[in-house]
Amino acid sequence: MNLCERIGTMVFTDSGRYIIGASESENAEFQKKSSNIIEFNQRDTVELSYVRTMDMSSENYENYTKITKMPNNCFSDTFGLEMRETIRAAVQAYCNGEMTDEEIKKTFMDVCKDMRVYQAQSRHTSGTNAKDNQQIIEDVYEIFQKANVEFMVDKCFKAGSDLADANGGKEKNNWVYYDTKYYEESQHLRELLQNAASGMATEWNTDFIDFEEIEKGSKFTLNGGLDFHSVWNWRAESRGICSISEEWKSQEDFSFFYQANKNKVSSGEVTLDGQAGVYIVGYGNRQWSIEVPFNGSVILGALADHFNAKDLFVKSNQNGNSDLLNLLQKFDVYTRFYGHNKTMRGE
């Protein structure tokens, strides 16, 4: 293969300058950076700022063309870390309504193209190897999807801030909020990312991209996996007051707000009402407010530091259909003291 046909090669012609295989935005940046270059010898080439400059003389041409191997993960080096930040910024902008569906899909495909250019320039791949190109797409999808669920969960919790302020205050570890609206938004973005990834796979003639396998096998699990519910659960458990039992398919118009202590101001006296929490559940066009009767003092009766949301709903003699009760059953609510001991027990 001629050097000027290789992915990642900088091409200088009378009609323009570009990098083979790069995205439009990367080529625009390259043209800007190389605007001060007047003449080029046909034996020479230049590199983007994140790749070593190489003198393309006959002595080292053979070494340059030699392929080593792809890294275990495309995002493990300095360039990869920079690209992660680019991805996170794009996903955050999308979650904030600052990017359209088509723009986020284009960004995904641009990242794939520019990552392939980088790996080709680093001689980890030829840029035309189907297996290597598939890895690039899969690694890019993993980073995008992780950012998706993280920012959508963050958006969900921020939406509960006003409810928290109206009840026991905005203290970070005193409340949680779940809303299917943000789960659905996350699922929509997930579908967009998968469409973009499949489009790249078709363009690059790779094998089928197994998204389920990518999500299940991801190592980015310190704060939940690559799904909305596990990240939401990690956030809730980090606050030490709530957890959900498993992932499930959300239903439209369901929300769950829980405050471990419903009282903004404490009288200093130990009473049952002073220890009570509250959860507010919305389902369809109805809403219920359920008191959570915590008691940490043996003087006031039986100790009570954790409950299942469904059990409390049933005991309050509220009317709810089986679908609502099934959703509530997935939420356990408890005091911060119970949550601390639960963590210490490794539950």
N, C-alpha and C positions, 0 to 999 in steps of 0.2 A: 504494500500500500504506500503510495506517495505521501510524504510528510504533510503536504498541503491538503490531503484528504482525511487526515486524522481528526477525531473529535478532540477539541481543545486547542487546535492549532490556530495561531493568530495569522490572519490573512490580510495582506496589504496590497491593494490594487489601485489603479487609477480611479476606479469608480467608488471605492470605499474601503473601510477597514472593519473587520469583524472577527469573532472567534467562532470557529465551527462548532455547532451544537449548543451554543449559549443562548440564554433567554434574551428577549428584546431589551430589557432593562440592563442586563449585564453588558450587552454589546454597546448600548448607549454610554454606559460608564467607561467602557474600554475606549471608545472613540474619543471621549472627553480627555481621558488620561494620555492617550497617544497623539493628541492633536499637535504637539510640539515636535513630533518626529518627522523629519523632512524626507530622508532617504533611507532605504533599506536594501541591504545586500540580500540576494535570494537565499544565501546560506544561513542567514540569521533569523532569529525569532525573538519575541519578547514574551514575558509571562505576566499574568495578573499579579497584583500586589501580594496575594497570599500564597504564591508559588515561587520557588527558587528561580532566579534568573539563570538561564542556561545558554552557553555559547554553542550554537549548533554548527560546530566544525566537523570535518570528516572524522577526526580522532575520537570524538565521543558520541557520534551518531548512533553507533551500534548499541552503546549502553543506554542511550535515551529510549531507543525503540524497544528495549527489553521490558516485558511486563513482569512485575513481581506478583502480588496478589492483593485482593481486596481486604481491607481491615474487617474485623468482626462486626464493627458497627461504623457506619459512615460519619457519625457525629462524635467520635471519640477524640478527635484532635482539636487544635485551636480553631481551624476553619469551621469544623463541625459545631463547636460551641458558639461561634459567631452566628452560624446559620440557625441554631436553636433560638437565639434571641430574635432573629428576623422572623422566624415562624411564630413565636409567641406574640410578638408585636402585631403581626397580621391577624392572628386569631383573636387577640384582645380587641383590635379595631372592629373586626366582624361582630363580635359579641356586643360591642357598644353601638352597633348600627352604623358604623362608619365605612363599611365595605359591603358590596352587593354579593349575591350568590356567585355570579360569574367572576367577580374580581377575586374572591377567595379561591375559586377553582383554578383560575389563571395563576395565582400566586403559588399554589401547590405545584402546578406543572412547571413553573419557572424554577422553583427550588430543585425539582428533580433534574431539570436540564443543567442548571449551574453546578449541582453536586456531581453530575456525570462528567462535566468539563473538568472540574477539580480533580476527580479521581483519575481521569485520563491523563491530565497534565502531570499528576504525581506518579504516573505509570503503574497504577494499581489495576488498571483495566485498559482495554483498547477502546472502550466506549461503544463497541458493537457486540460485545459478548452478552448474550441474552440472560444468562444466569446472573452476571454482575449487575446488569441493568435492573433485573427483578429485585435484587437486594437493595438497590438504591431506592426504588419505589417503595418497597416494604419499610425500609428504615425511615423514609420521609413520612409515610403514613403514620407510623408509630409516634413520631414526635408531634405531628399535627393533631392526632386524635387525643393524645395526652393533654395537650394544651387546651383542646376543645372542652374536655370534661372538667378540667381545673377551673377555667374561666367561667363556664356556665354554672358550676356550683358556687363560685364566688358571687356571681350575679344573683343567684337565688338567695343566698344569705343576706346580701345587701338589701334585697327587696323586703326582707322581714324586719328591717331596722325600725320602721315606723310603728309596727305592731309592738316591738319590744319597748319602745319609748312610751307607748300608751299604757303598758302594763308595768312590769317591774323594772324598767330602765334598760339602757343600752349596754350595760356591762357585758363584755364579750362572752364570758363563760356562763351566762345566766339564761341563754335562750338559743333555740335553733328554729329554722324555717325551711319547709319543703313545699315546692309548688310544681305540679306537673307541667306548667307552662315552660319552665326552664329545662326540664327533662326532654320535652318535645323539641325545643329549640336545639338542644344538644344532639338529639337523634337526627334532626334535619341537617345539621352541619356534618354529622358523621356520614350521612348519605351523600352529601356533596363531595366530601373527601374521597369516598369510595368510588364515586363516578369519575373524579379526576384521576385517581390512581388507575382505574381500569382503562381510562383513555390513554394514559401514558403506556400502559402495558400493551395495548393494541398498537400504538404508534411505534413502540420499540420491539414489537414481536416477541414478547416474553411469555412465559407460562402464566396460567391463572393465578391471580393474587388471592390467597386465602386469608381474608380479613379476620375471621373468627380465630384462626390459629395465631395470627399476629397479636391480637388482643389478649388471648389466653396465655401466650408465651412471653409477654412483655416482662422485662426486668424492672420497669419503672413502677414499682408497687409500694414504695415507702409511704405514700399518702393515698393509697387506693390504687386500683388498676386503671384500665383504659375505658371504663364504663362510668356513667354518671353516678349510679347508686353507691358504688364502693368508695368513690371519692367523697360523696356526701356523707356517708357513714363515717369515714375517717375524720372528717371535719367535726361531725357531731360528737364522736367519741373523744376527740381531742379536747373538747369542752367539758367532758366528763359528766354529761347529764342525759344523754340519749343515744340510742343506737337503733338500727334497723336490722331485721333478721336475715334478709337475703335480697338479691336483686329480683325485680319483678317488672312487668310491663305496666307502666303507669296508665291511668285512665284520665280522661279529660276532666277539667274543672275539679281537681282535688288539691287541697292545700292543708298543711299541718304546721301550726305554730305552737311551740311549747316554751314556757318560761318556768324555770325551776323555783323561783320565788316571785309571786305576783305582786309583792308589796314593795313600792319604791322606798318607803321610809319605815324603819323598824322602831317600834315603841320601846324596845329593850326588854319587854316582858315576853316570856316564853309562852306562847299560846298556839293552839292548833291553827287558827287563822293566820297567825304570823309566820307559820312554817309552810303554808299551802302554796302549791304551784298552780299553774293553769295551762290547759291547752285549748286551742281554738281550731276547729276543723271546718273546712269548707268543702262542700260536695254538691255539684250541680249549682242550683241557685239558693241553697240553704247553708246555714252556718250554725254551729253549736259551740258553746263555751263550757268546758268541763273542768271543774276544780280537781286538783290533784292533792289528796289529803295526806301530805307527809307528816310524820311525827317522829322526832328523834329524842323524845323525852319519855322515859318510863312513867313519870309522874302523871302524864296526860293520857295514858292508855297504851295499847299495843304499839310497838315500834313499827314504823312503815316508811321504808326508804326507796322502794322501787315498785313500779306498776306497769302493766301492759295497757296500752291505750284502749284496746277493745274492751277489756274487762271493766275499765272505768266508765266507758260509754254505756255498756249494758247495765251496770249498777245504777247509773243515773236515770234509768228508765226513759232514755231518749229513743226516738224512732229512727232507725236506719236500716237500709236494705243490706243484703248479704255482701254485695260488692264493697260497700263502705266498710262493713265490719271486717272483711278480709284485708282491706288496706290498713285499717287501724291496728289489726293484730300484728303487723310487722313492726310497729313502733313500741319500744320500751323506753320509759321515762324514769329518771331516778335523781336522787340528790347527788351533789358533787362528792360528798363523802363516800357514798356507795360507789360512784364511778371511779374514785381513786382506788378503793379496795378491789374493784373489778379488774382494773388495770394491773394491780400488783399480783392478782391471782392469775394473770395472763389470759383472761377470758375474752 
